[in-house]
Structures are given as structure tokens and as C-alpha cells.
Amino acid sequence: MKDFQALKTATSSLISFNKDKIVPREQANRERRELPFTKEKLREDGSILADDIYIPMRIINDNIRRDMPQYTSWLRMPQRLILLKDPLMPAKSFEMLEGPYTDGLRYTNWDEPYYLAADSAELHGVGYVKVLYDPAAPLHVSVSFLNYSEVLFDKECRDLQRQAVIAIKSFWIQEEILAQEEFNKEVVEKLIGENKDGNKQYELYQVFYKVNGIVWSCWHADSGEDYLREPKPYEAGRGAIETVYPVFDYRLFVTEDRRLAMARGRAYYDSDIQEAVTVTWTSVISANKRASGFYPTTDGEIDEKAASKFVLERGKLSPYKLKLNQFPYPPSTVLTTVDSLVRQNQANQGYTDFAAMNRVDSGKTATEINAAREVKTEQAGQVL
């Protein structure tokens, strides 16, 4: 696509879908996970009463944290990242190749991008990594993590590799843009203009598309009117033109609906349980606080000024005739309901240890208990 307007037309729908659907979903999912609300803010909004206590129960985050050790174990435990076998000589050993290959890909913090992609998949339903040419890495290849909203695709996309056009969104400061020798200086000057803020974030897009099976790439700015870097066949440092986009997705669940935009994670599946448990615990603790409080009223008229200075003390007579109001304590069955909700949520995700071992009834079977112990033992070896 030598014509910039043709490329901008091709990417405009990707950018619009990303801004209208993906970015808001990402922000909403993060908010559900963190529950970054204070009791003061909730009181100001009228969501809770002045004497309520807010008890956030971060079920989504807890479930994600409980899942993450299995990814760490899966990444770090194997002694080899690749196993080679010659079908004509099955007994032949390739340890001399497998070892150096594994060592070369296990550079400093090599597993962090995969861990972050798994965290993104847990929360949003899908995570992304990008394979890079990296001269500083032992094998000149490294992997970087891409946030949920940084990969742009068509709303009907089912497979990134089968897309005519995809893009990667990134944010650059002025110094980084000026230092990029491949960028068109005239376009850069128009983009930056008279800006004096060195920390201003510029939204740039690296666009990938295929022509006759060959991957091409280019750069342009969100508000630009020309290429920052014109299209050229994409090379990833192997000395050959690539036929595969360097972006790969990992999904939390594989379902019959393969559309990337329909992938869902814990923020979707655990949201209702989290809200129910948070509301219930907030109500129970607030009600318990009221029930343990002292709420006297006077029988008859009283001087408000004098009453404001009155302090009821143990062992002293009150000059006023008082009535004591007592709020009832919340029933204990409420907490049983909360426990049932949490146990069901854990059981639905296969956490046998939590679901079975925390049951209060006497109907635990030997199979349940043994399975719980096996899971607990397995998870004990997966902690970071």
C-alpha cells in the first residue's frame, strides 16, 4: 500500500473498533479486578450510607493469582524448551542442539512476557506477545508483551495470521521519535510541532499487511497525514522476508466462537460473584457495627445545647430519661450463603482443594479429600 490514504482507510476501522470497544473493556476489566473505590468516595456518591463500612472482596484478582503459579511451573520446570527427533534415526540424540537453544532463549527475565500474557488472558480472555529481532539477546531473538488494547484487528477476526491488515499500538515520547532514524523527518516535525512537553505521549501504529503471502510493515501516527516510515517487506533479523505476522495470541478458554473480540476472562465470568460477595460482606459488617453501637434517645423535651455536652459514663446517673435503641445483629446464615457462593465459584474453576476442604458439611468423600490433597501438593510446588 504505497498510497497512504489507502492504508489509512484500511486501518481506520481497526482503530475505531479498538477505541470504541477494546479500550473501554480493558479499563472496565481492570477496574473490576482492582475495585479501586474508597469508602469516602462511595459515601459521597451515595452508594453506601455514612456509617457503612466498605469491604471489597477481590474475587477476580484472587482467582487470577491462584491460577498464575501453574503458568510459572509450565514455563520454568522443563529442562528443554525444544525436543528434536529424527524420524529416520529415532535413537539419535540432539542434546548438543537442544541445550544451547534452551539456554539462548532463557535470557534475563525471559519468562516475564509470557507471564504477563497469561495474566492478561486470565483477566481479559486473551493475551499477546510479539517476537522481536534483538541483537542484545544470545540468539538475537526476544519476546515482548503487548497489552490487551495494543493489538488492533477487525471485529470479526478469528485468527491474526489470516488477517489482511493488523496493527500494533504503542506510545512514544518526543525524544524517542526524534531518535528513530527510519522515520521521515518532515512528518516527525509536523507531528511534534511546537510541543515543549518532553513527556507527551504520541500514539503510533506499526501496521502489518500481506501482499502475495509476504508481510509488509510501516509506521504512522494516529493524527498523521503521511507515513512515518514507508511500507517495506518485513524482516525479523533472519536475513529473510517474513510470511508470518510477529504477533501471537494466547486465550484463556478455547470455545466454538473463535472471534478474538469475544474472548472473555475472569473479569467477565467472576464479576457477578464478586459483586454479590462484596455487597453481602459490606452489608453484614455494616449491620454488625450498627448492632454493637449505642443509639440513645430521650423521652420528652430536652435542651439541645445541654444535650450536646452530655456524656454518658459508667456508674453515673443520667439527668435525662433515656430510651435505648438496639439494631438486630445480622443472621449467621448470611455468611453461610457467602461461603456457598465462593465455594461454588472455586469448584466451577476446578479448585478442588478450596471447594472440598472448606465444606462445613460431613458429606466429603474420600475421593474428594484425596483429590484436594493432590491439588494442594501440586500447587505447593508452583509458588513463585
C-alpha positions in Angstrom: 0.0 0.0 0.0 2.2 2.8 -1.3 -0.8 5.1 -1.1 -1.0 6.4 2.5 -4.7 7.2 2.2 -5.5 3.7 1.1 -3.6 2.3 4.1 -5.3 4.8 6.5 -8.7 3.7 5.2 -7.8 0.1 5.8 -6.7 0.8 9.4 -9.4 3.3 10.3 -12.0 0.6 11.1 -9.4 -1.2 13.2 -8.6 1.9 15.2 -12.3 2.8 15.6 -13.2 -0.6 16.9 -10.2 -0.6 19.2 -11.1 2.8 20.7 -14.8 2.2 20.9 -14.9 -1.4 22.2 -11.5 -2.8 23.3 -10.0 0.1 25.2 -13.2 0.7 27.3 -13.4 -3.0 28.0 -9.8 -3.1 29.1 -10.4 -0.2 31.5 -13.6 -1.7 32.9 -11.9 -5.1 33.4 -9.0 -3.6 35.3 -11.4 -1.6 37.5 -13.4 -4.8 38.3 -10.1 -6.5 39.3 -8.8 -3.7 41.4 -12.0 -2.3 42.9 -10.2 1.0 43.4 -13.0 2.6 45.4 -12.7 4.1 48.8 -15.5 4.2 51.4 -15.3 8.0 51.4 -15.9 8.2 47.6 -18.8 5.6 47.9 -20.4 7.6 50.7 -20.0 10.8 48.6 -21.7 9.1 45.7 -24.5 7.7 47.9 -23.6 4.1 47.1 -23.2 3.4 50.9 -24.6 5.1 54.0 -22.5 7.4 56.2 -21.9 4.7 58.8 -21.4 1.8 56.3 -18.0 0.0 56.1 -16.9 -0.9 52.6 -15.5 -4.4 52.4 -14.1 -5.0 48.8 -13.8 -8.7 48.1 -11.5 -9.0 45.1 -12.6 -12.4 43.8 -11.4 -11.8 40.3 -7.9 -10.9 41.4 -7.7 -13.8 43.9 -8.7 -16.3 41.2 -6.1 -14.9 38.8 -3.4 -15.0 41.5 -4.4 -18.6 42.3 -4.0 -19.6 38.7 -0.7 -17.9 37.9 1.7 -20.4 39.6 0.7 -23.1 37.1 2.0 -20.9 34.3 5.3 -20.3 36.1 5.7 -24.0 36.6 4.9 -24.8 33.0 7.5 -22.3 31.8 10.3 -22.9 34.2 10.2 -26.6 35.0 11.1 -28.2 31.6 14.9 -28.7 31.2 14.5 -28.2 27.4 12.3 -25.7 25.5 12.7 -27.9 22.4 12.9 -31.6 21.7 14.4 -32.7 18.4 13.9 -36.1 16.9 14.9 -37.6 13.6 12.1 -40.0 12.3 14.7 -41.9 10.3 17.1 -42.3 13.3 14.9 -42.3 16.4 17.7 -43.2 18.8 19.9 -40.3 17.7 20.4 -37.6 20.4 20.2 -33.9 19.7 21.1 -32.7 23.2 24.0 -30.7 21.8 21.4 -28.6 20.0 18.6 -28.6 22.5 20.7 -27.4 25.4 22.2 -24.3 23.7 18.9 -23.4 22.2 17.2 -23.5 25.6 20.0 -21.5 27.2 19.8 -18.9 24.4 16.1 -18.3 24.9 16.3 -18.2 28.7 17.9 -14.8 28.9 17.4 -12.4 31.8 13.7 -12.1 32.6 12.8 -14.3 29.5 9.6 -15.6 31.1 8.2 -12.2 32.1 6.4 -11.6 28.8 4.7 -15.0 28.9 3.7 -14.5 32.5 2.2 -11.1 31.6 0.4 -12.6 28.6 -1.1 -15.3 30.9 -2.2 -12.6 33.4 -3.9 -10.7 30.5 -5.6 -13.8 29.3 -6.8 -14.5 32.8 -8.3 -11.0 33.1 -9.5 -10.2 29.6 -9.6 -13.6 28.0 -6.7 -13.2 25.6 -3.0 -12.1 25.9 -0.5 -11.2 23.3 3.3 -11.4 22.7 5.5 -10.1 19.9 8.6 -11.8 18.6 11.4 -9.4 18.1 14.8 -9.2 16.5 17.1 -8.4 19.4 20.9 -8.1 18.8 21.4 -8.0 22.6 19.8 -11.4 23.2 22.0 -14.6 23.0 20.2 -15.9 19.9 19.3 -12.4 18.6 15.6 -13.0 19.4 13.4 -12.0 22.3 9.7 -11.8 23.1 7.8 -8.8 24.4 4.4 -8.5 26.0 1.6 -6.5 24.3 -1.3 -5.1 26.4 -4.8 -6.2 25.6 -5.6 -2.9 23.7 -2.3 -2.7 21.9 -3.2 -5.2 19.2 -5.6 -3.9 16.6 -7.7 -6.3 14.5 -11.0 -6.5 12.7 -14.1 -7.1 14.9 -14.7 -10.4 13.1 -11.1 -11.6 13.4 -10.7 -15.3 14.3 -7.0 -15.8 13.5 -4.4 -12.9 13.4 -2.4 -14.7 10.8 -5.4 -14.8 8.4 -6.0 -11.0 8.6 -5.3 -8.8 5.7 -4.2 -6.0 8.0 -3.3 -5.8 11.7 -1.6 -3.1 13.7 0.3 -2.7 17.0 -0.3 0.5 19.0 2.5 2.0 21.1 3.2 5.2 22.9 6.3 7.2 22.3 7.8 10.4 23.9 9.3 13.1 21.8 12.9 12.1 22.4 12.3 8.5 21.2 10.6 9.7 18.0 13.4 12.1 17.1 16.0 9.4 17.7 14.3 7.0 15.3 16.4 7.3 12.1 14.0 5.4 9.9 11.2 8.0 10.5 10.6 10.7 7.9 11.9 13.9 9.4 9.4 16.2 7.8 6.5 14.0 9.1 8.1 14.0 12.5 8.3 17.8 12.5 4.7 18.2 11.6 3.7 15.6 14.3 5.7 17.3 17.1 5.1 20.9 16.0 5.7 23.4 18.7 5.3 21.0 21.6 7.7 21.6 24.5 6.4 18.9 26.8 9.0 16.1 26.7 6.8 13.7 28.4 3.8 14.0 26.0 2.7 10.6 24.7 2.3 10.2 21.0 0.2 7.3 19.8 1.9 5.5 16.9 0.9 2.5 14.9 3.1 -0.2 13.4 0.9 -1.7 10.6 1.4 -5.1 9.1 -0.3 -6.4 6.0 0.3 -9.2 3.5 0.8 -9.0 -0.3 1.1 -12.3 -2.1 1.9 -14.0 1.2 4.7 -11.6 2.1 4.4 -9.5 5.2 4.9 -5.7 4.8 5.1 -3.2 7.6 5.0 0.6 8.0 4.6 3.2 10.7 2.2 6.1 11.0 0.8 8.4 13.8 -2.8 8.5 14.9 -3.2 12.1 13.7 -0.6 11.9 10.9 -1.3 12.6 7.2 1.7 10.6 5.8 3.9 7.6 6.6 6.4 8.0 9.5 8.1 5.1 7.7 7.0 3.9 4.3 6.0 0.3 3.8 8.7 -2.3 3.1 8.9 -6.1 3.4 9.1 -7.1 7.0 12.4 -8.7 8.1 12.8 -10.0 11.7 16.6 -10.3 11.6 16.8 -13.8 10.0 18.0 -12.4 6.6 14.7 -13.4 5.0 11.4 -11.7 4.4 8.7 -13.0 6.8 5.4 -14.6 5.8 4.0 -14.7 9.4 3.0 -11.7 11.5 5.2 -11.4 14.6 2.2 -11.2 16.9 0.7 -14.3 18.7 -2.3 -14.6 21.0 -2.9 -16.9 24.0 -6.5 -17.5 25.0 -7.7 -18.5 28.4 -10.5 -20.6 27.0 -10.9 -22.3 23.7 -14.6 -22.0 22.6 -16.5 -22.6 19.4 -16.7 -18.8 19.0 -13.2 -18.1 17.7 -13.5 -14.3 17.4 -10.8 -12.6 19.4 -13.2 -9.8 20.3 -15.5 -12.4 22.0 -12.7 -13.8 24.3 -13.7 -13.4 27.9 -11.7 -13.8 31.1 -12.2 -13.6 34.9 -13.4 -10.0 34.7 -16.5 -11.4 32.8 -17.0 -14.8 34.4 -16.4 -13.8 38.1 -17.9 -10.3 38.1 -21.3 -11.3 39.4 -20.0 -13.5 42.2 -17.5 -10.7 43.2 -20.3 -8.1 43.3 -22.6 -10.4 45.3 -19.9 -11.3 47.9 -18.7 -7.7 48.2 -22.2 -6.3 48.7 -23.1 -9.1 51.2 -19.9 -8.7 53.3 -20.3 -4.9 53.3 -23.9 -5.3 54.5 -23.0 -7.8 57.2 -20.1 -5.9 58.6 -22.1 -2.6 58.5 -25.1 -4.2 60.2 -22.8 -5.7 62.8 -21.3 -2.3 63.5 -24.8 -0.8 64.0 -25.9 -3.6 66.2 -22.9 -3.1 68.5 -23.4 0.6 68.6 -25.1 2.8 71.2 -28.2 4.8 69.9 -30.0 6.5 72.8 -33.0 8.8 72.5 -34.6 11.0 75.2 -38.2 10.6 76.4 -39.6 14.1 76.2 -38.2 17.5 75.5 -34.5 18.3 76.0 -32.2 21.3 75.8 -30.2 20.6 72.7 -27.3 22.7 73.8 -27.0 20.9 77.1 -27.5 17.6 75.5 -24.6 18.2 73.1 -22.3 18.4 76.1 -23.7 15.4 77.9 -21.5 12.3 78.1 -23.0 9.0 79.4 -20.5 7.5 81.8 -20.5 4.1 83.6 -21.5 4.3 87.2 -23.1 7.8 86.9 -26.7 8.7 86.8 -28.1 10.3 83.7 -30.0 13.6 84.2 -32.2 12.6 81.2 -34.7 9.8 80.8 -33.2 7.7 78.0 -34.5 5.1 75.6 -32.0 2.7 74.1 -32.5 1.6 70.5 -30.9 -1.7 69.5 -30.4 -2.8 65.9 -30.5 -6.5 65.4 -27.3 -8.4 64.6 -27.3 -9.9 61.1 -28.2 -13.6 60.9 -25.3 -16.0 60.7 -26.9 -17.8 57.7 -25.9 -14.8 55.6 -22.2 -15.7 55.8 -23.1 -19.3 55.1 -24.6 -18.1 51.8 -21.4 -16.1 51.0 -19.3 -19.2 51.7 -21.5 -21.2 49.4 -21.1 -18.7 46.6 -17.4 -18.6 46.9 -17.1 -22.4 47.1 -19.3 -22.8 44.0 -17.1 -20.3 42.1 -14.0 -22.2 43.1 -15.5 -25.5 42.2 -16.5 -24.3 38.8 -12.9 -23.4 38.1 -11.6 -26.8 39.3 -10.1 -25.7 42.6 -10.9 -29.0 44.3 -8.7 -28.2 47.3 -10.6 -25.0 48.2 -14.0 -26.3 47.3 -13.8 -29.6 49.1 -11.6 -28.8 52.1 -13.6 -25.8 53.1 -17.0 -27.5 53.1 -18.7 -27.5 56.5 -20.9 -30.5 55.9 -19.9 -34.1 56.7 -20.5 -35.4 53.2 -16.9 -35.1 52.0 -16.0 -38.3 50.2 -12.5 -40.0 50.3 -12.2 -39.2 46.6 -12.8 -35.5 47.2 -10.3 -35.3 50.0 -7.6 -37.2 48.2 -8.1 -35.1 45.1 -7.9 -32.0 47.3 -4.7 -33.1 48.8 -3.2 -33.9 45.4 -4.1 -30.4 44.2 -2.7 -28.8 47.3 0.6 -30.7 47.0 0.9 -29.8 43.3 0.2 -26.2 43.9 2.7 -26.0 46.7 5.4 -26.6 44.3 4.2 -23.9 41.9 4.6 -20.9 44.1 6.9 -18.2 42.8 
